[in-house]
Amino acid sequence: MSKGGMGNIMKQAQMMQANLQKAQAELASIDVQGSASNGLVKIVMSCKHEVKKIDIDPSILEDKEMLEDMLVVALKDTLQKIEATTSSKMGGLVPPGMNLPF
């Protein structure tokens, strides 16, 4: 490989790294809300998995088992939405088949 070819590869790698860092910073500022049972339980998290808020409708506070189940459903919904948001944001930046730990 010629010297110029290796330099171009290094520049491309640096640009990709800068773009990934920018996208990660943007993801940290994006909040996603998941819910269960038509909004009786809502969870807001950042795309970096920081829980920001949990909102529970007072009408379900008496039923512990139902509340626990709804929390699980709302959490799963939130995590699915985070994954979709992250994939859409990072999709064009990472070569196919390369899984990065975000």
C-alpha positions in Angstrom: 0.0 0.0 0.0 1.3 3.4 -0.9 2.1 6.0 1.8 -0.7 8.2 0.5 -3.2 5.4 0.7 -2.3 4.7 4.4 -2.6 8.4 5.2 -6.1 8.5 3.6 -7.2 5.5 5.7 -5.9 7.2 8.8 -7.8 10.4 8.0 -11.0 8.4 7.3 -10.6 6.6 10.6 -10.1 9.9 12.5 -13.2 11.4 10.8 -15.2 8.3 11.7 -14.1 8.5 15.3 -15.0 12.2 15.4 -18.4 11.5 13.9 -19.0 8.7 16.4 -18.1 10.9 19.3 -20.4 13.6 18.1 -23.3 11.1 17.7 -22.7 9.7 21.2 -22.8 13.3 22.6 -26.1 13.9 20.7 -27.5 10.6 22.0 -26.7 11.6 25.6 -29.0 14.6 25.2 -31.9 12.7 23.7 -34.6 11.5 26.1 -37.0 8.7 25.2 -40.3 7.9 26.9 -41.7 4.4 27.2 -45.0 3.5 28.7 -47.4 0.7 29.8 -51.2 0.4 29.9 -51.9 3.6 27.9 -49.6 5.7 30.0 -50.5 4.6 33.5 -46.8 4.0 33.9 -44.2 6.1 32.0 -40.4 6.0 32.1 -38.2 8.6 30.6 -34.5 7.7 30.0 -31.7 9.2 28.0 -30.2 7.2 25.1 -27.3 6.6 27.4 -29.6 4.6 29.7 -29.9 7.3 32.5 -33.3 7.2 34.1 -34.7 10.7 34.2 -38.2 10.2 35.4 -40.8 7.5 36.4 -44.4 8.6 36.4 -47.0 6.3 38.0 -50.7 7.0 37.9 -52.1 7.0 41.5 -55.0 4.7 40.5 -52.7 1.7 40.3 -50.7 2.2 43.5 -52.9 -0.3 45.4 -52.1 -3.3 43.2 -48.4 -4.1 43.8 -48.2 -7.0 41.3 -49.9 -5.0 38.6 -47.6 -2.1 39.2 -44.5 -4.3 39.1 -45.7 -5.8 35.8 -46.4 -2.4 34.3 -42.9 -1.1 35.3 -41.3 -4.0 33.5 -43.4 -3.4 30.4 -42.7 0.3 30.5 -38.9 -0.3 30.9 -38.8 -2.8 28.0 -40.7 -0.3 25.8 -38.3 2.5 26.8 -35.2 0.3 26.1 -36.7 -0.7 22.7 -37.1 2.9 21.7 -33.6 3.8 22.9 -32.2 1.0 20.8 -34.2 2.2 17.7 -33.0 5.8 18.3 -29.4 4.7 18.7 -29.5 2.5 15.6 -30.9 5.2 13.5 -28.4 7.8 14.8 -25.4 5.5 14.5 -26.5 3.4 11.5 -24.6 5.4 8.9 -21.5 5.8 11.0 -20.6 2.2 11.7 -19.7 -0.2 8.9 -22.1 -3.2 8.6 -21.3 -6.1 11.0 -19.3 -3.9 13.3 -21.1 -3.8 16.7 -19.9 -1.1 19.1 -20.7 -1.0 22.8 -23.3 1.7 23.2 
